[in-house]
Amino acid sequence: MNPHALDSKKGLPDEYLIGKGQAWFAFVMTIALMLVDYIDRQVIVSLFPYMKADWGLSDKQLGALVSVVSVTVALGALPVALIADRYSRVKSIVVMATVWSLATVSCMFTRSYGQLLTARAFVGMGEAGYGSVGAALIASIFPARMRSALLAGFFAAASVGSVLGVMLGGLIAAKWGWKAAFGVVGAPGLLLALLYLKVRDYRTVDLTPELNQATKSTGSTARFIARALVRSPTMLWVCLGGAAQLIVVSAVWSWLPSFLNRYHGIAPDQAGVKAALVVLAGAAGSVVWGNVVDRAGNRRARNKLFAMAVLCVLTLLVLMPTFAATGSATLAAPTQFTLIALGGFLMTCTVGPVSAVVIDVVHPGVRATGASVLAVFQNLFGLAAGPFITGMLSDTLGLKAALTVIPGCGLLAALFFLLAARSYEADMQRVREVPVEAELPDAPAAHRAPA
């Protein structure tokens, strides 16, 4: 029996797939690893001033140290999610957390820019697929009515992890040197990886013959996904919209400490703390806007997309004039920082809802794989593009001008969400009746999808 389908067919309350206690334990553990994931990913941004002074790096090189993680995440997301969907989500998460934690620790032993760039690439290889696999696990074991809010909370952990990473990086660097920061933040992930073995998985969903054949290899899956994107315009437009908005998010998160240091003369460690407050505002915003978007869809599901489009436009209307007014006598520094924090609160509006929308329109048997498509778009065209493009613009025009231009990507995101709204309800209806079941402790192989 599918408790989520029960809700849609008969109007009865949907239920927890693996039991309420087990579901919340899985949620807490998945949230904890998401925190560590983004601490390890974002710790480097508050170290930029130290690295620029020690190694004489350009802004483009500094931006690449952030972007390379997202590039390798994007490249690895599909094969990792494919393995997770066909075999085990829990075991794949354990392996991922172990790899990215060891790679983060190794950054403290690098002696050149090339070595550090390579180590950061391995951080991304370990993190590849985590967001999509974790989201698929949460979406499947909790009631469908809670999906957007819980996924918003899951991805809000990325914001909180970024806060801690930015804050800890600056503080540790000021006391023990910038390389020590990697060792301190990398170690906790190893312990959490071991504890994650206690999380209960859900049974691999039987696939149709078409899906089973399509997901036998990364190449066949890529071809199947390309066809699926053509058949499901909602997924394509939402992936593009989510990526466009993340260009804004990643640019502000990565470069705000350097902006505060260069234009307001704030010491690197304190600039990291102040920037962390903006990221924290984003964490709160992702939860608030996740609930707002859920409520917007109560009458008609497509209203979720309209709400996200409006919020993206509001974000650019706050951030563009705020960064443009840097140094102006009409805008005091405290007021500017308050407006940047407001923009930070708004700009994470799509983080949870886009994942929920994508999961709504993909077959439950390949939810992690479907979510990995979103992860590819978000990482390659959003999280990787934002810091690197901003660094390039900064080398040419200055950091102020770069941060003024980048929020304009929110207008593109709004357009994509409006396009997605036209097909969302029809695409969602196609997958609503597919059953999902909990995994039994000694489930026989016959219950699993054929390999």
CORLIN-V388352 format. One record per residue. N is the residue number from 0. D_FIRST is the distance of its C-alpha to the first C-alpha in whole Angstrom. Layout:
# CORLIN-V388352
N;D_FIRST  N;D_FIRST
This chain:
# CORLIN-V388352
0;0  1;4  2;6  3;9  4;8  5;8  6;11  7;13  8;12  9;13  10;15  11;13  12;14  13;11  14;11  15;12  16;10  17;13  18;14  19;17  20;20  21;19  22;18  23;21  24;23  25;21  26;22  27;26  28;27  29;26  30;28  31;31  32;31  33;31  34;34  35;35  36;35  37;36  38;39  39;40  40;40  41;42  42;44  43;47  44;47  45;50  46;52  47;53  48;56  49;57  50;56  51;58  52;61  53;61  54;60  55;61  56;58  57;57  58;55  59;53  60;53  61;51  62;49  63;48  64;47  65;44  66;43  67;43  68;40  69;38  70;39  71;38  72;35  73;35  74;36  75;33  76;30  77;29  78;29  79;28  80;25  81;25  82;25  83;23  84;20  85;20  86;21  87;21  88;21  89;23  90;25  91;26  92;27  93;29  94;31  95;31  96;33  97;35  98;37  99;37  100;39  101;41  102;42  103;43  104;45  105;47  106;48  107;50  108;52  109;53  110;56  111;56  112;54  113;53  114;52  115;50  116;48  117;47  118;46  119;44  120;43  121;41  122;39  123;38  124;37  125;35  126;33  127;32  128;28  129;28  130;27  131;25  132;23  133;23  134;22  135;19  136;18  137;18  138;17  139;13  140;13  141;15  142;14  143;14  144;17  145;19  146;19  147;22  148;24  149;23  150;24  151;27  152;27  153;27  154;29  155;31  156;32  157;33  158;36  159;37  160;37  161;39  162;41  163;42  164;43  165;45  166;47  167;47  168;48  169;51  170;52  171;51  172;54  173;56  174;57  175;56  176;56  177;53  178;52  179;51  180;49  181;47  182;47  183;46  184;43  185;42  186;41  187;39  188;36  189;37  190;36  191;33  192;32  193;32  194;30  195;27  196;26  197;25  198;22  199;19  200;17  201;13  202;13  203;14  204;12  205;13  206;16  207;18  208;21  209;23  210;21  211;21  212;25  213;26  214;25  215;27  216;30  217;31  218;33  219;30  220;28  221;31  222;31  223;28  224;28  225;31  226;30  227;27  228;29  229;31  230;28  231;27  232;30  233;28  234;27  235;31  236;32  237;30  238;31  239;35  240;35  241;33  242;36  243;38  244;38  245;37  246;41  247;42  248;40  249;41  250;45  251;45  252;44  253;46  254;49  255;49  256;51  257;54  258;54  259;55  260;57  261;59  262;60  263;60  264;61  265;58  266;58  267;56  268;54  269;54  270;53  271;50  272;49  273;50  274;48  275;45  276;45  277;44  278;41  279;40  280;41  281;38  282;36  283;36  284;36  285;33  286;31  287;33  288;32  289;28  290;28  291;31  292;29  293;26  294;27  295;29  296;26  297;25  298;27  299;26  300;25  301;28  302;30  303;28  304;30  305;33  306;33  307;33  308;36  309;38  310;38  311;39  312;42  313;43  314;43  315;45  316;47  317;48  318;48  319;50  320;53  321;53  322;53  323;56  324;58  325;58  326;62  327;63  328;65  329;63  330;60  331;60  332;58  333;56  334;55  335;54  336;52  337;50  338;50  339;48  340;46  341;45  342;44  343;42  344;40  345;39  346;39  347;36  348;34  349;32  350;31  351;27  352;27  353;27  354;25  355;22  356;23  357;23  358;19  359;19  360;20  361;19  362;16  363;14  364;15  365;18  366;18  367;21  368;23  369;23  370;24  371;26  372;28  373;28  374;30  375;32  376;34  377;34  378;36  379;38  380;39  381;38  382;39  383;41  384;43  385;44  386;46  387;48  388;49  389;50  390;52  391;53  392;54  393;56  394;58  395;59  396;59  397;59  398;55  399;56  400;56  401;53  402;51  403;52  404;51  405;48  406;46  407;47  408;43  409;41  410;43  411;41  412;38  413;38  414;39  415;36  416;34  417;35  418;35  419;31  420;30  421;31  422;28  423;26  424;24  425;24  426;22  427;20  428;18  429;18  430;15  431;13  432;11  433;10  434;7  435;7  436;7  437;10  438;13  439;14  440;17  441;18  442;16  443;18  444;19  445;17  446;14  447;16  448;17  449;21  450;24
